Amino acid sequence: MKLSCYPTSIFKISKFLQVVFLLIVVTECNPKSAKNTESIIPIDTLSAEAETVREFQKLIPGEIELNDDCFGDVIELKGLQKNTSAIFEVKETQMLVKDSLLIMANLNNGNMFLIFSLPNFRLVKSLGKMGRGPGEFQFPKLVPSENSENLCYIYEQANNHLFSLQKDFSITELPFKLRDGQTKRMINDKLLVSFSPNEFLYAESIKGGKAIFDFKVLDDSTQNQMIYNLSFSDAYKSWASYIGDFGANAEKERAVYAYKYFKRLVFTDLKNNTSRTLIFNAGDAKKGDAMATMSPENTTHYWGMSAQKEHVYVLYSGRSPVEVNKEWRKKEYYIFVEKYDWNGNPIAKYRLNNWGYFCADEQRGKLYLASVNDADPFFEYTIE
């Protein structure tokens, strides 16, 4: 019996030694083994680190003086002209991208809104007649939407009404109205962005300047609150001195305003109620009334903005309308786009080989420009 069991015992011992050896090897090689317990990160620590990664960095408040060299070398871009079957004159144009559509508001005698498919710029739909009747528009502005259920909102400056442009291209008036302007002007100058279907931010003229307001729709009422005063000098009290462009980012809780007649931008941290002002050494606008400020001899700085998820893009001229017209007579067409992150840090500056109205498509890495000088107006620029 012992002889018959002896080989079996040897086999069992051998198997046991093999198992022990494998355990030693695995223990030495595996960083998650008991021998390396100090490298194991507790689950609650992982969750805390994930929260830290998701939190957007804080904006550094204060006024910062900058020169144009803060962007580094200007990047020259040559646009690819895109043909379309639509025939229209580019006039007081505004554009934005939603999903695979380029939506345009264009002041003309036909339809006020044109919708094109990307990337081929095929006209999908034209709608919105000019007029004073039901369903007609006089001075509409496109309002980018964070709502996945619609394409964008439309703000009618003539009567302070808001509409929703649905995904089926129908236009529905919203059941509430924005507060009337604080200044006695025939046309409201609100510049709106949408944070949600029930919350809008806007910049608007106030007595002696301009301010940012937060508008919320509650269950049975609305709430309107001024959150930042954009006025910066008693020497400039005309509403025209504070003309500019407004954008915001709901996810990062940031707003930005760029002044037309000053090379000046204000980035606002809405969560912490702080602001960062960028002031470029570009000279001040003329003092005086609206006529003096808007003189064609006065330098135009910013006059177009496209707020995206990661960056904000601002159209920049840096010349007066008189100078631009002289260049056009020589067939010299160009304009700049400045790129900033949402904490007000300059990232890049592009020189486009045409002049017109623009929007950014950060998802596709493109800038789109509607030229005022070409019969086929669309140009596509590839950015980094």
Disulfide bonds with the S-S distance in Angstrom:
none
